Amino acid sequence: MKRVALLGATGSIGRQAIEIVEAHPQLELCAAASGSTPLDDVDAPLKQVGGDLADLLEGAQPDVVLNAVVGFAGVHATLWALEHGVDLALANKESLVAAGELALAARERGRGRILPVDSEHSALFQCLEGRGTEQIDTLVLTGSGGPFRGHTRAGLEDVTPEQALAHPTWRMGPKITVDSATLANKGLEVIEAHFLFGVEYERIEVAIQPTSIVHSLVRFRDGASLAHLGYPDMRVPISYALTYPERAATPLPPLDLTSLTLEFSPPDTDTFPMLALARAAGHEGGSAPCVYNAANEVAVAAFLERRLSFLAIADVVEAALEAADGAPARDLRDLVEADAAARGVAERGLQPA
Ligand SMILES: NC(=O)c1ccc[n+]([C@@H]2O[C@H](COP(=O)([O-])OP(=O)(O)OC[C@H]3O[C@@H](n4cnc5c(N)ncnc54)[C@H](OP(=O)(O)O)[C@@H]3O)[C@@H](O)[C@H]2O)c1
C-alpha cells in the first residue's frame, strides 16, 4: 500500500487525483487538505481545511505527498517532503520556482524524490529516464499558446477574465488558466525545469503546439529527440507520479494517430512578455524567481477581480522585479519575507483596470 497525502484535494488536480487513488487498489489517502473549501465528501482519516500543512504531514507520515495546492502556499509542504525523504508528486510548480535553491538543498539533505505532475515535466522526466545532463542537448517545453494565441497586443487590451479562462485544450483551476493565457505558466515551467533537471536556461526552449498532444521533448547530444505524446488529460501524469515506476491503467483511450494535427511554432514573446520576464528572473537567480511568482499571483488575482487589465499583469511583475534586490534566501524565513515584500510592491503597483 502507498499512503498518499493529497494537498489541494478540492482543486482541479485534487479531484482528478482522488479518481486515480480510488481506482488503484495499491493507493490509499492518508490525509487531505484544502485552503477553505470543506472536505466533507473526501474520504481520508486526516483532513484539514486551512492551517499548517507541515503539521498535517507530520501527523500523517505519508509515503507520497501530492502537492496540488495553488501558489506559494504550497512551499512548506514541498520543503517538508524533500527534507523528510518522502516522495513529492509535484503539481504545485510555484513552490519549486519560488524556493528552487532551498528545495534542492532540502532534497540533498533528506534524499526526497521529486516526481513531476506538471504534464510537460512528467513528459521530460519520462523521456530522460534519469540520464545525466551531459547527454542532453536541449529540453523543449511545449505549450498550447492559450486562448489568445495569434492575438496582437492591441487585441488584448480589453480582454475579460471570462475570455482568459476559456482555455482551448486543458480544464484547470483559474490561476493556472490565466497563467496559460499570459504565458506566465510557460515562464514558471522554464524555471521549474531548470531546478528539476539541472539544465541551464539557454538549453530550455519553448515551442507552441496548439493541440497539446506533444507534452514536451528532449533533444539528445547524439541527434535523437524523444517526445512524449498523449491526449491532454492530467490523470495520466497524476497516475504516473503516484504509481511510479509502474504505469497503471487509466480510463484514457489509446492515441489515434490518424486524428492528430502536430504543428509547432515559436512563442510570441512580444505579445506575451511574461515568458521573457521569467527567463530574466531565472537568470538573475537568488530570490528573483520568488519575486516573479509573488507579483504574478497578486496581479492574476487582481485581474480576476477586474482590478487590473490583462496586459498590466506583466507591468506589475516587471515593476516588482525592478524594485527587488534579488538577494538569495538563506532559509524559509528569508523566502517568506521576500515573497511578502514582492506582494507588497505588486499591490501598490496595481492600476485600476
Ligand atoms: N489543473 C491542472 O490541470 C494543472 C496542470 C499542471 C499543473 N497544475 C498546478 O497544480 C496546482 C493546482 O492547480 P489546480 O488547477 O488544481 O488549482 P485549483 O483548482 O485552483 O485548486 C487549488 C487547490 O489548492 C487548495 N489551496 C489553496 N490554498 C491552500 C492552502 N493555503 N492550504 C491548503 N490548500 C490550499 C485549494 O483549496 P480551496 O478549495 O479551499 O481553495 C484547492 O484545493 C497549481 O500549482 C497548478 O499550477 C495544475
The ligand as a MOL file (V3000), in Angstrom:
LIG
                    3D

  0  0  0     0  0            999 V3000
M  V30 BEGIN CTAB
M  V30 COUNTS 48 52 0 0 0
M  V30 BEGIN ATOM
M  V30 1 N -5.1350 21.9530 -13.1360 0
M  V30 2 C -4.2100 21.4620 -13.9430 0
M  V30 3 O -4.5260 20.8190 -14.9410 0
M  V30 4 C -2.7490 21.6740 -13.6260 0
M  V30 5 C -1.7810 21.2350 -14.5230 0
M  V30 6 C -0.4440 21.3710 -14.1970 0
M  V30 7 C -0.0790 21.9540 -13.0100 0
M  V30 8 N -1.0330 22.3940 -12.1510 0 CHG=1
M  V30 9 C -0.6140 23.0250 -10.8930 0
M  V30 10 O -1.2640 22.3640 -9.8180 0
M  V30 11 C -1.5580 23.2970 -8.7830 0
M  V30 12 C -3.0690 23.2420 -8.5110 0
M  V30 13 O -3.7440 23.6610 -9.6770 0
M  V30 14 P -5.3280 23.4950 -9.8270 0
M  V30 15 O -5.6320 23.8410 -11.2260 0
M  V30 16 O -5.7370 22.1810 -9.2830 0 CHG=-1
M  V30 17 O -5.8300 24.6620 -8.8590 0
M  V30 18 P -7.2710 24.8560 -8.2120 0
M  V30 19 O -8.2910 24.0990 -8.9520 0
M  V30 20 O -7.4500 26.3160 -8.0220 0
M  V30 21 O -7.1050 24.1550 -6.7730 0
M  V30 22 C -6.2030 24.6570 -5.8290 0
M  V30 23 C -6.2710 23.8120 -4.5880 0
M  V30 24 O -5.3500 24.3660 -3.6220 0
M  V30 25 C -6.0420 24.4980 -2.3850 0
M  V30 26 N -5.4000 25.5240 -1.5630 0
M  V30 27 C -5.2330 26.8290 -1.8350 0
M  V30 28 N -4.5870 27.4370 -0.8060 0
M  V30 29 C -4.3430 26.4640 0.1130 0
M  V30 30 C -3.7330 26.4440 1.3840 0
M  V30 31 N -3.2200 27.5590 1.9250 0
M  V30 32 N -3.6580 25.2700 2.0580 0
M  V30 33 C -4.1690 24.1350 1.5210 0
M  V30 34 N -4.7610 24.0900 0.3190 0
M  V30 35 C -4.8510 25.2440 -0.3660 0
M  V30 36 C -7.4480 24.8400 -2.7930 0
M  V30 37 O -8.3380 24.6860 -1.7090 0
M  V30 38 P -9.7540 25.5240 -1.6760 0
M  V30 39 O -10.7080 24.7390 -2.4950 0
M  V30 40 O -10.1400 25.5300 -0.2640 0
M  V30 41 O -9.4680 26.8740 -2.2310 0
M  V30 42 C -7.6450 23.8230 -3.9000 0
M  V30 43 O -7.8980 22.5600 -3.3570 0
M  V30 44 C -1.0720 24.6510 -9.2750 0
M  V30 45 O 0.2070 24.8910 -8.7960 0
M  V30 46 C -1.0130 24.4890 -10.7840 0
M  V30 47 O -0.0550 25.3240 -11.3820 0
M  V30 48 C -2.3510 22.2710 -12.4270 0
M  V30 END ATOM
M  V30 BEGIN BOND
M  V30 1 1 1 2
M  V30 2 2 2 3
M  V30 3 1 2 4
M  V30 4 1 4 5
M  V30 5 2 4 48
M  V30 6 2 5 6
M  V30 7 1 6 7
M  V30 8 2 7 8
M  V30 9 1 8 9
M  V30 10 1 8 48
M  V30 11 1 9 10
M  V30 12 1 9 46
M  V30 13 1 10 11
M  V30 14 1 11 12
M  V30 15 1 11 44
M  V30 16 1 12 13
M  V30 17 1 13 14
M  V30 18 2 14 15
M  V30 19 1 14 16
M  V30 20 1 14 17
M  V30 21 1 17 18
M  V30 22 2 18 19
M  V30 23 1 18 20
M  V30 24 1 18 21
M  V30 25 1 21 22
M  V30 26 1 22 23
M  V30 27 1 23 24
M  V30 28 1 23 42
M  V30 29 1 24 25
M  V30 30 1 25 26
M  V30 31 1 25 36
M  V30 32 1 26 27
M  V30 33 1 26 35
M  V30 34 2 27 28
M  V30 35 1 28 29
M  V30 36 1 29 30
M  V30 37 2 29 35
M  V30 38 1 30 31
M  V30 39 2 30 32
M  V30 40 1 32 33
M  V30 41 2 33 34
M  V30 42 1 34 35
M  V30 43 1 36 37
M  V30 44 1 36 42
M  V30 45 1 37 38
M  V30 46 2 38 39
M  V30 47 1 38 40
M  V30 48 1 38 41
M  V30 49 1 42 43
M  V30 50 1 44 45
M  V30 51 1 44 46
M  V30 52 1 46 47
M  V30 END BOND
M  V30 END CTAB
M  END
